[in-house]
Amino acid sequence: MRFKRWAIGITALITVILFIGCDDDRPVQGTIAPAFTLQSLTSATKSQADFYGKPLVLDFWATWCSPCKAAMPDVSHLALQFRDHVNVIGVSTESNSKVSDFWTHSGNKYATYLDPVGRAMNSFSVQSFPTMVVLDDHGVMQYEGSPPDLYKVRQILSKLIGENKSE
Protein backbone atom coordinates (compact mmCIF):
# COMPACT_ATOMS: atom_id res chain seq x y z
CA MET A 1 0.00 0.00 0.00
CA ARG A 2 2.85 2.43 0.84
CA PHE A 3 4.49 1.65 -2.47
CA LYS A 4 1.23 2.39 -4.31
CA ARG A 5 0.91 5.83 -2.63
CA TRP A 6 4.56 6.55 -3.34
CA ALA A 7 4.15 5.56 -7.01
CA ILE A 8 1.02 7.70 -7.36
CA GLY A 9 2.80 10.64 -5.74
CA ILE A 10 5.83 10.31 -8.03
CA THR A 11 3.58 9.97 -11.08
CA ALA A 12 1.65 13.09 -10.08
CA LEU A 13 4.87 15.03 -9.53
CA ILE A 14 6.27 14.00 -12.92
CA THR A 15 2.97 14.95 -14.58
CA VAL A 16 3.05 18.41 -12.98
CA ILE A 17 6.69 18.94 -13.99
CA LEU A 18 5.98 17.89 -17.57
CA PHE A 19 2.86 20.05 -17.70
CA ILE A 20 4.74 23.11 -16.46
CA GLY A 21 7.60 22.37 -18.85
CA CYS A 22 5.17 22.30 -21.78
CA ASP A 23 4.03 25.85 -21.04
CA ASP A 24 6.85 27.31 -23.10
CA ASP A 25 6.24 30.33 -25.32
CA ARG A 26 9.42 29.71 -27.33
CA PRO A 27 8.92 29.80 -31.07
CA VAL A 28 9.33 26.32 -32.48
CA GLN A 29 10.68 25.00 -35.74
CA GLY A 30 8.15 25.25 -38.56
CA THR A 31 6.18 28.15 -37.06
CA ILE A 32 6.21 31.81 -38.05
CA ALA A 33 8.77 33.65 -35.95
CA PRO A 34 7.53 36.42 -33.69
CA ALA A 35 7.59 39.93 -35.12
CA PHE A 36 10.56 42.02 -34.06
CA THR A 37 12.12 45.42 -34.63
CA LEU A 38 15.83 46.16 -34.34
CA GLN A 39 17.92 49.31 -34.48
CA SER A 40 21.11 49.64 -36.52
CA LEU A 41 24.21 51.25 -35.03
CA THR A 42 23.26 54.37 -37.04
CA SER A 43 19.77 54.33 -35.42
CA ALA A 44 17.90 53.10 -38.52
CA THR A 45 15.02 50.81 -37.64
CA LYS A 46 14.58 47.40 -39.26
CA SER A 47 11.66 45.07 -38.82
CA GLN A 48 11.45 41.37 -39.49
CA ALA A 49 9.65 42.09 -42.78
CA ASP A 50 12.68 44.07 -44.02
CA PHE A 51 14.62 40.80 -44.11
CA TYR A 52 12.00 38.74 -46.01
CA GLY A 53 13.12 37.32 -49.34
CA LYS A 54 16.30 35.73 -47.98
CA PRO A 55 16.89 33.38 -45.07
CA LEU A 56 17.89 35.25 -41.93
CA VAL A 57 20.38 34.23 -39.26
CA LEU A 58 20.05 36.07 -35.94
CA ASP A 59 23.11 35.77 -33.70
CA PHE A 60 22.21 36.97 -30.19
CA TRP A 61 25.42 38.03 -28.43
CA ALA A 62 26.94 40.34 -25.79
CA THR A 63 30.27 42.17 -25.52
CA TRP A 64 31.02 40.49 -22.17
CA CYS A 65 30.30 36.98 -23.49
CA SER A 66 33.52 35.01 -24.10
CA PRO A 67 31.81 32.20 -26.06
CA CYS A 68 30.18 34.88 -28.26
CA LYS A 69 33.54 36.44 -29.01
CA ALA A 70 35.06 33.03 -29.72
CA ALA A 71 32.25 32.22 -32.18
CA MET A 72 32.38 35.53 -34.07
CA PRO A 73 35.11 34.53 -36.57
CA ASP A 74 33.07 31.44 -37.48
CA VAL A 75 29.88 33.52 -37.79
CA SER A 76 31.81 35.99 -39.98
CA HIS A 77 32.91 33.09 -42.16
CA LEU A 78 29.30 31.90 -42.35
CA ALA A 79 28.19 35.40 -43.38
CA LEU A 80 30.85 35.54 -46.11
CA GLN A 81 30.08 32.03 -47.32
CA PHE A 82 26.37 32.79 -47.80
CA ARG A 83 26.57 36.56 -48.39
CA ASP A 84 24.65 36.56 -51.68
CA HIS A 85 21.78 34.43 -50.43
CA VAL A 86 21.40 34.90 -46.64
CA ASN A 87 21.21 37.81 -44.21
CA VAL A 88 23.41 37.17 -41.17
CA ILE A 89 23.07 39.71 -38.37
CA GLY A 90 24.19 40.05 -34.79
CA VAL A 91 21.72 41.21 -32.13
CA SER A 92 22.76 42.80 -28.83
CA THR A 93 20.74 44.34 -26.01
CA GLU A 94 23.65 46.50 -24.85
CA SER A 95 24.05 50.25 -25.38
CA ASN A 96 24.84 51.69 -28.79
CA SER A 97 28.14 53.15 -27.59
CA LYS A 98 29.34 49.88 -26.07
CA VAL A 99 28.33 47.80 -29.10
CA SER A 100 29.64 50.35 -31.63
CA ASP A 101 33.02 50.53 -29.95
CA PHE A 102 33.30 46.75 -29.73
CA TRP A 103 32.04 46.15 -33.28
CA THR A 104 34.36 48.75 -34.82
CA HIS A 105 37.40 46.91 -33.47
CA SER A 106 36.08 43.36 -33.92
CA GLY A 107 36.74 42.83 -37.63
CA ASN A 108 33.41 41.02 -38.00
CA LYS A 109 32.05 40.69 -41.53
CA TYR A 110 28.36 40.93 -40.76
CA ALA A 111 26.08 43.70 -39.49
CA THR A 112 24.94 43.93 -35.93
CA TYR A 113 21.77 45.49 -34.61
CA LEU A 114 20.54 46.66 -31.24
CA ASP A 115 17.56 45.33 -29.34
CA PRO A 116 17.52 48.18 -26.79
CA VAL A 117 14.77 46.89 -24.51
CA GLY A 118 15.22 43.19 -25.27
CA ARG A 119 11.92 42.66 -27.10
CA ALA A 120 13.42 40.47 -29.83
CA MET A 121 15.45 38.58 -27.27
CA ASN A 122 12.33 37.97 -25.17
CA SER A 123 10.23 37.07 -28.23
CA PHE A 124 12.70 34.33 -29.11
CA SER A 125 13.03 33.33 -25.43
CA VAL A 126 16.80 33.78 -25.52
CA GLN A 127 18.09 32.58 -22.17
CA SER A 128 21.83 32.43 -22.80
CA PHE A 129 24.49 33.74 -25.15
CA PRO A 130 25.35 33.00 -27.84
CA THR A 131 22.00 31.93 -29.25
CA MET A 132 21.46 31.57 -32.98
CA VAL A 133 18.11 31.54 -34.76
CA VAL A 134 17.59 30.71 -38.44
CA LEU A 135 14.47 31.85 -40.30
CA ASP A 136 13.62 30.97 -43.88
CA ASP A 137 12.87 33.65 -46.48
CA HIS A 138 9.25 33.89 -45.23
CA GLY A 139 10.10 34.19 -41.53
CA VAL A 140 9.46 30.56 -40.57
CA MET A 141 11.66 29.19 -37.78
CA GLN A 142 14.15 26.60 -39.03
CA TYR A 143 16.62 26.40 -36.16
CA GLU A 144 17.37 27.72 -32.68
CA GLY A 145 20.46 26.75 -30.74
CA SER A 146 22.50 27.86 -27.77
CA PRO A 147 25.34 27.42 -28.24
CA PRO A 148 24.80 27.27 -31.99
CA ASP A 149 25.80 24.24 -34.04
CA LEU A 150 27.30 26.02 -37.07
CA TYR A 151 27.65 22.77 -39.00
CA LYS A 152 23.91 22.23 -38.69
CA VAL A 153 23.23 25.89 -39.52
CA ARG A 154 25.27 25.54 -42.73
CA GLN A 155 23.29 22.43 -43.69
CA ILE A 156 19.99 24.22 -43.11
CA LEU A 157 21.08 27.29 -45.07
CA SER A 158 22.35 25.18 -47.97
CA LYS A 159 18.99 23.41 -48.08
CA LEU A 160 17.07 26.70 -47.92
CA ILE A 161 19.15 28.22 -50.69
CA GLY A 162 18.69 25.13 -52.85
CA GLU A 163 14.93 25.35 -52.36
CA ASN A 164 14.94 29.06 -53.26
CA LYS A 165 16.92 28.48 -56.45
CA SER A 166 14.46 25.88 -57.66
CA GLU A 167 11.42 28.16 -57.26
N, C-alpha and C positions, 0 to 999 in steps of 0.2 A: 504494500500500500504506500509506504514512504517513497519507494522508487517511482511509483506511478505519479505521485504529486510532484516529485522532483522533475520527472520527464515532462510533465505538463507545464511546469514553471519555466523550464529551459526552452521548451517549444514556444511558449508565449513570449519570452524575452527575445528570442531570435526573430519571431514574427514582427515584433515592435521595431527592432533594430532594422530589419529589412524594409519595413514600411517607411520608417523615417528616412532611410537611405535612398528610397525611391523618390522622395520629394525633392528632386534636384532640378533647378531651373536652368541648368547648363544646356546650351544649344547642343544638339546631337547630330551626328553624321546623317546627311540626307535631308535635313530640314533647312529652311531659309534662315540665314543668320540674322540676328537682331540688328535693327537699324543703328547706325552710329555716325557721329560727326567728330572729325579730328581737326586739329589746327596745325598748319605748317609752321616752320621756324620763322617764317616771314609774316605770320598771322593770317594767312589765307585759310579759309575754311573748306574742308572736303567732307562730303558725305559718302556713305557706302555706295550710293548710286553713281557717283563720279568714277568709281573703279569698275563698273560693269563693262562687259565686253572682253575682259581678260581675267584669267584666274588671279586671285589676290592672296598673297601671303602676308599675314600680320605677325610681326615678331615683337611680342611684349617684353620690354627690357627695362633696366634701371642702371644709372651710372655707377651705383655702389655694388652692383651684382657681378661678382667675379665669374660665375659661369656664363653670364650674358656676354661679358667682354671676351671670354675665351671662345665663344661661339661666333662672334661677329665676323672674323675672317671667312669662316665657312658660309655664313649667311651672305656675305659679300660675293663669294664665289657663286653661290646659288643665284643671286640677283644677276650677275654677269652672264651665267650660263643660260638663263631663261629671259634675258632682258627684252627681247623682241616680242615675247608672247605672254609674259607674266608680270604683274606689278608686285614687287617685294618692298614692304615698308616696315620700318620700326615704329613702335608706339611706346611712348613714355608718359608717365603721369607727373614727372618732375617739372620744375620751373623752366621757362624758356631759356633763361640765362645759363642755367646749369647744363641743360641738354645742348644748347648751341655751342657752348665752350667745349664740352666733351666731344661733340660730333665733328666740330671743325678740326680737331687734332686726331681724330680716330682713323682717318683714311678709309672709312667705309664707303662702299660703292652703291649704296641704296639710300633712298630718302627716309627721313624719320619724321614723325608727326607727334604732336602733343595731345594728350587726353587730360586736360587740366583738372577736371573734377572726377576723373576715373569712371565716367559713364560707359565708355567702350569696354574698359577692363571689367567692370561689374556686369555688363551685358553678356560678356563671354565667360563670366565666372572665373576669371583668372585668379588663382590662389597662390601662385609662386612664379618666380622668374628663372630662366626664360620660359615663356610659353609661346608656342607657335600655332597659328590657326591658318588653315587653307580653305579658301572659298572658290567655287568654280566661277565661270564668267557670268552667272546669273545670281550669285550670292548664296549658293547652297553650300552648307558645311560639308567639307570633304575630309578634314583632319583637324585634330586638336591634340597637342602633346606638350608635356612639361616634365622633363626637358624634351625638346624636340628630337625626333628621329629623322635626321636630314636625308638618310638613304630612302626612307619611306616617303618623305616629302618629295624627293626627286622622282620617285616612281609615280606618285599621284600626279605630279605636274606633267610628266611625260605623257601619261594617259590622257589627261585633260587636253593637252595641246594636240595630241593625235586625234581626239574626238572633234576638236574645233576645226582642224584642217579638213576633215572629211565632210563637214557640213556645207 
